[in-house]
Amino acid sequence: MKTWLYYLLAAIVLSATAFMLGAYQTDIYRKLLLWITLALSYNFLFGISGQVAFSHFSFYGIGAYAIVILVTQLGLPLLLAVPATVAICVLLALLVALPATRLEGFYLALATLAFAQLFIVALNEGGSLTGGTGGLANYRLPDIFGLRVTGPWYTVVIVLLMLSTLATLWRLDRSWFGRACRAVRDNAEAAAAMGVNVRRTKVLAYAITSAMAGVAGMVYAFVDNNVNPHIFGLENAFLLLFMVIVGGSGQHAGAILGAVLLYVMPFVLSPLIGHHHALVFGLFMVLAVMFQPKGLIGLWLRWGWRPRTQAASAAPPAAPAAVTPSKGAA
């Protein structure tokens, strides 16, 4: 079956699900789809390009706050506010990436962690612009071409966002850029010797994935019609990292699996064991990292399943074609 048919089938099934849920289930379903979207883009940054950054969730918040401020306080039409918000996310990502990507490993993590904390401080001290500690509320999504997109139809928008993010990252991973990112992740010196511009690759990967996080944040802003600093705190930034690690770093399917599992787990455990679910949650993550370092998707890999990107690289090279001597050869 062609790839686009898989996406079409997934879009139909996931969108149809939106029309069969109640209000509470719809809220959980929407946020789950957004967590999957975030995990996919962060997996490309962390798992494929090898950048340990804690600023990804901050760009999610930047996208959410920017679209609300542009629409509600500056009065921009939605069709102008959306590209303006994307531009803001890309610009800020470049401003962070240009100096930060000179760093590696622990130092890159610290630099982006400082940016994430600075973002929270700016939100809390932003006064009427950001709403301070209380955030911004009592707004709604403007009409689009005279149509009001609400209820399950807005969930369809989130489904399309998630699938388009997956399709874009899948194509990027299979392109020369994806191969360059993996090469830089595995051995930056060897990649540079092969002609890969290491710094440009890192900056582009950071900017692209941060912009994707910002787009997801724009959509989230109109899920609850409320944004506040607590939502975009460091706790969720670390949860996003755990989703990718537990699911399987560097694998798109692993990011999806990790996001679904770690987001749904508290809803399942809390009614059973109450507030002790946090202890079980932490214990599960420790055990997963200790005994399944390749992530839960590694269990599938043991059973012989391979994503196309790995299957293509693991296939043995084709035997050279036999050379037929010409008639004039001796």
C-alpha positions as CSV (number, residue, x, y, z in Angstrom):
1,M,0.0,0.0,0.0
2,K,1.3,3.5,-0.9
3,T,2.4,5.7,2.0
4,W,-0.3,8.4,1.2
5,L,-3.0,5.7,1.6
6,Y,-1.7,5.0,5.2
7,Y,-1.9,8.7,6.0
8,L,-5.4,9.0,4.5
9,L,-6.6,6.0,6.4
10,A,-5.1,7.3,9.7
11,A,-6.7,10.7,9.1
12,I,-10.2,9.1,8.6
13,V,-9.9,6.9,11.6
14,L,-8.5,9.6,14.0
15,S,-10.9,12.2,12.7
16,A,-13.9,9.9,13.1
17,T,-12.9,9.2,16.6
18,A,-13.3,12.9,17.4
19,F,-17.0,12.7,16.7
20,M,-17.6,9.8,19.1
21,L,-16.2,11.3,22.3
22,G,-17.7,13.3,25.1
23,A,-16.4,16.6,26.3
24,Y,-13.9,15.2,28.8
25,Q,-12.6,12.5,26.5
26,T,-12.3,15.1,23.7
27,D,-10.1,17.3,25.9
28,I,-7.8,14.3,26.7
29,Y,-7.7,13.2,23.0
30,R,-6.8,16.6,21.7
31,K,-3.9,17.0,24.2
32,L,-2.7,13.5,23.5
33,L,-2.5,14.3,19.8
34,L,-0.6,17.5,20.6
35,W,1.9,15.6,22.8
36,I,2.5,13.1,20.0
37,T,3.1,16.1,17.6
38,L,5.6,17.5,20.1
39,A,7.3,14.2,20.7
40,L,7.8,13.6,17.0
41,S,9.5,17.0,16.4
42,Y,11.6,16.6,19.6
43,N,12.6,13.1,18.5
44,F,14.1,14.6,15.3
45,L,16.0,17.2,17.4
46,F,17.2,14.9,20.1
47,G,17.1,11.4,18.7
48,I,18.0,12.0,15.0
49,S,20.2,15.1,15.2
50,G,21.6,14.3,18.7
51,Q,21.0,17.7,20.3
52,V,20.1,17.5,24.0
53,A,18.0,20.6,24.3
54,F,15.4,21.6,26.9
55,S,14.0,24.5,25.1
56,H,11.5,22.6,22.9
57,F,8.6,23.0,25.2
58,S,9.4,26.7,25.5
59,F,8.8,27.2,21.8
60,Y,5.5,25.4,22.2
61,G,4.7,28.2,24.7
62,I,6.1,30.9,22.5
63,G,3.8,29.8,19.7
64,A,0.8,29.7,22.0
65,Y,1.4,33.1,23.6
66,A,2.4,34.8,20.3
67,I,-0.8,33.8,18.5
68,V,-3.0,34.9,21.4
69,I,-1.2,38.3,21.8
70,L,-1.2,39.0,18.1
71,V,-4.9,38.2,17.7
72,T,-6.4,39.5,20.9
73,Q,-4.2,42.4,21.8
74,L,-2.8,43.6,18.5
75,G,-5.9,42.8,16.5
76,L,-4.2,41.0,13.7
77,P,-6.4,38.8,11.4
78,L,-5.7,35.1,12.0
79,L,-4.4,34.6,8.5
80,L,-1.7,37.1,9.2
81,A,-1.1,36.1,12.8
82,V,-0.3,32.5,11.9
83,P,2.7,33.2,9.6
84,A,3.8,36.0,11.9
85,T,3.9,33.6,14.8
86,V,5.9,31.0,12.8
87,A,8.4,33.8,11.9
88,I,8.8,34.8,15.5
89,C,9.5,31.1,16.5
90,V,12.0,30.7,13.7
91,L,13.7,34.0,14.5
92,L,14.0,33.1,18.2
93,A,15.2,29.6,17.4
94,L,17.9,31.0,15.2
95,L,18.9,33.5,18.0
96,V,19.2,30.6,20.4
97,A,20.7,28.1,18.0
98,L,23.5,30.2,16.5
99,P,25.4,30.5,19.8
100,A,24.0,27.3,21.6
101,T,24.9,24.9,18.8
102,R,28.5,25.7,19.3
103,L,28.1,23.8,22.5
104,E,27.7,20.0,22.9
105,G,26.2,17.5,25.3
106,F,25.9,18.8,28.9
107,Y,26.7,22.4,28.0
108,L,24.1,22.6,25.3
109,A,21.6,21.1,27.7
110,L,22.4,23.8,30.3
111,A,22.2,26.6,27.8
112,T,18.8,25.6,26.5
113,L,17.6,24.9,30.1
114,A,18.6,28.5,31.0
115,F,16.6,29.8,28.0
116,A,13.6,27.7,29.1
117,Q,13.8,29.2,32.6
118,L,14.2,32.7,31.2
119,F,11.1,32.2,29.2
120,I,9.0,31.3,32.3
121,V,10.4,34.4,34.1
122,A,9.4,36.6,31.1
123,L,5.9,35.2,31.2
124,N,5.5,35.8,34.9
125,E,6.9,39.3,34.7
126,G,5.2,40.3,31.4
127,G,2.5,42.3,33.0
128,S,-0.6,42.9,30.8
129,L,1.1,41.6,27.7
130,T,1.4,38.1,29.0
131,G,-1.1,38.3,31.8
132,G,1.6,37.6,34.5
133,T,1.2,34.5,36.6
134,G,-2.5,34.2,35.7
135,G,-1.8,34.0,32.0
136,L,-4.3,35.0,29.2
137,A,-7.9,33.7,29.1
138,N,-11.4,34.6,27.9
139,Y,-10.6,34.5,24.2
140,R,-11.6,32.3,21.3
141,L,-10.5,31.2,17.9
142,P,-11.5,33.8,15.3
143,D,-13.8,32.8,12.5
144,I,-12.0,31.5,9.4
145,F,-13.6,32.7,6.2
146,G,-16.8,33.3,8.1
147,L,-16.8,29.8,9.6
148,R,-16.4,29.0,13.3
149,V,-14.3,25.9,13.8
150,T,-15.3,24.4,17.1
151,G,-16.0,21.0,18.7
152,P,-14.9,17.9,16.9
153,W,-14.0,19.9,13.8
154,Y,-11.2,21.6,15.7
155,T,-10.0,18.1,16.8
156,V,-9.8,17.3,13.1
157,V,-7.4,20.3,12.7
158,I,-5.2,18.8,15.4
159,V,-5.3,15.4,13.7
160,L,-4.2,16.9,10.4
161,L,-1.4,18.9,12.2
162,M,-0.1,15.7,13.8
163,L,-0.1,13.7,10.6
164,S,1.4,16.5,8.5
165,T,4.2,16.8,11.2
166,L,4.8,13.0,10.9
167,A,4.9,13.1,7.1
168,T,7.2,16.1,7.0
169,L,9.7,14.6,9.5
170,W,9.5,11.2,7.8
171,R,10.5,12.8,4.5
172,L,13.2,14.9,6.2
173,D,14.6,11.8,7.8
174,R,14.9,10.0,4.4
175,S,16.4,13.0,2.7
176,W,20.1,14.1,2.5
177,F,19.4,16.4,5.5
178,G,18.2,13.5,7.7
179,R,21.3,11.5,6.8
180,A,23.4,14.5,7.6
181,C,21.7,14.9,11.0
182,R,22.3,11.2,11.8
183,A,25.9,11.5,10.7
184,V,26.5,14.5,12.9
185,R,24.8,12.8,15.8
186,D,27.0,9.7,15.5
187,N,30.4,11.3,14.8
188,A,30.6,15.1,14.0
189,E,34.3,14.9,13.0
190,A,33.7,12.1,10.5
191,A,30.7,13.9,9.1
192,A,32.7,17.0,8.6
193,A,35.4,15.0,6.9
194,M,32.7,13.7,4.5
195,G,31.7,17.3,3.6
196,V,28.8,17.8,6.0
197,N,28.5,21.4,7.3
198,V,28.1,20.4,11.0
199,R,27.1,23.7,12.4
200,R,24.6,24.5,9.6
201,T,23.0,21.1,10.0
202,K,22.6,21.6,13.8
203,V,21.2,25.1,13.4
204,L,18.7,24.0,10.7
205,A,17.5,21.0,12.7
206,Y,17.0,23.2,15.8
207,A,15.2,25.9,13.8
208,I,12.9,23.5,11.9
209,T,11.9,21.5,14.9
210,S,11.4,24.6,17.1
211,A,9.1,26.1,14.5
212,M,7.1,22.9,14.4
213,A,6.8,23.1,18.2
214,G,5.6,26.7,17.8
215,V,2.9,25.7,15.3
216,A,1.7,23.0,17.7
217,G,1.6,25.7,20.4
218,M,-0.6,27.9,18.2
219,V,-3.1,25.1,17.9
220,Y,-3.0,24.4,21.6
221,A,-3.8,28.0,22.5
222,F,-7.3,27.5,21.3
223,V,-7.9,24.1,22.9
224,D,-8.6,25.5,26.4
225,N,-8.7,29.1,25.4
226,N,-6.3,29.7,28.2
227,V,-2.5,30.0,28.4
228,N,-0.4,30.4,31.6
229,P,3.2,30.0,32.6
230,H,2.6,26.8,34.6
231,I,1.6,24.9,31.5
232,F,5.0,25.5,29.9
233,G,7.2,24.8,32.9
234,L,10.3,22.6,33.1
235,E,8.2,19.6,34.4
236,N,6.6,19.2,31.0
237,A,10.0,19.8,29.2
238,F,11.4,16.8,31.1
239,L,8.3,14.7,30.4
240,L,8.8,15.3,26.7
241,L,12.4,14.1,27.0
242,F,11.2,10.9,28.8
243,M,8.6,10.2,26.2
244,V,11.2,10.1,23.5
245,I,13.7,8.0,25.5
246,V,11.2,5.5,26.8
247,G,9.5,5.1,23.4
248,G,12.7,4.8,21.5
249,S,15.1,7.7,20.6
250,G,15.6,8.2,16.9
251,Q,12.5,6.3,15.8
252,H,9.2,8.1,14.8
253,A,7.2,5.1,16.0
254,G,9.0,5.2,19.2
255,A,8.2,8.8,19.8
256,I,4.5,8.1,19.2
257,L,4.6,5.0,21.5
258,G,6.3,6.9,24.3
259,A,4.0,9.9,24.1
260,V,0.8,7.7,24.2
261,L,2.1,5.6,27.0
262,L,3.4,8.3,29.3
263,Y,0.5,10.7,28.7
264,V,-2.2,8.0,29.3
265,M,-0.5,6.3,32.2
266,P,-1.5,8.8,34.9
267,F,-5.1,8.7,33.8
268,V,-5.0,4.9,34.2
269,L,-3.0,4.7,37.5
270,S,-4.6,7.6,39.4
271,P,-8.0,5.9,39.9
272,L,-6.3,2.7,41.0
273,I,-3.6,3.9,43.4
274,G,-4.4,7.6,43.9
275,H,-1.5,10.0,44.3
276,H,1.0,7.1,44.4
277,H,0.8,6.9,40.7
278,A,3.7,9.4,40.4
279,L,5.9,6.8,42.2
280,V,4.9,4.0,39.8
281,F,5.4,6.4,36.9
282,G,8.9,7.2,37.9
283,L,9.8,3.6,38.7
284,F,8.5,2.5,35.2
285,M,10.7,5.1,33.5
286,V,13.8,4.0,35.5
287,L,13.2,0.3,34.6
288,A,12.5,1.1,31.0
289,V,15.8,3.0,30.7
290,M,17.8,0.3,32.6
291,F,16.4,-2.8,30.8
292,Q,15.4,-1.5,27.5
293,P,17.9,1.2,26.6
294,K,16.7,1.3,22.9
295,G,13.2,2.2,24.1
296,L,10.1,0.1,24.0
297,I,10.2,0.2,20.2
298,G,13.3,-1.9,20.6
299,L,11.1,-4.9,21.5
300,W,9.7,-4.6,17.9
301,L,13.2,-4.5,16.5
302,R,14.0,-7.7,18.3
303,W,11.1,-9.4,16.5
304,G,12.4,-8.4,13.1
305,W,10.4,-5.2,12.4
306,R,12.4,-2.4,10.8
307,P,11.4,1.1,9.8
308,R,12.0,1.9,6.1
309,T,14.8,4.2,6.9
310,Q,16.7,1.5,8.7
311,A,15.7,-1.3,6.3
312,A,17.2,0.7,3.4
313,S,20.5,1.3,5.2
314,A,20.7,-2.3,6.5
315,A,20.1,-3.9,3.1
316,P,23.2,-5.5,1.6
317,P,24.6,-3.8,-1.5
318,A,23.6,-5.2,-4.8
319,A,26.1,-7.4,-6.6
320,P,27.8,-5.7,-9.5
321,A,26.4,-6.5,-12.9
322,A,28.5,-8.9,-15.0
323,V,30.6,-7.2,-17.6
324,T,30.1,-8.7,-21.0
325,P,33.2,-8.3,-23.2
326,S,32.8,-6.5,-26.4
327,K,33.2,-8.4,-29.7
328,G,36.5,-6.8,-30.3
329,A,38.0,-7.8,-26.9
330,A,40.8,-10.3,-27.1
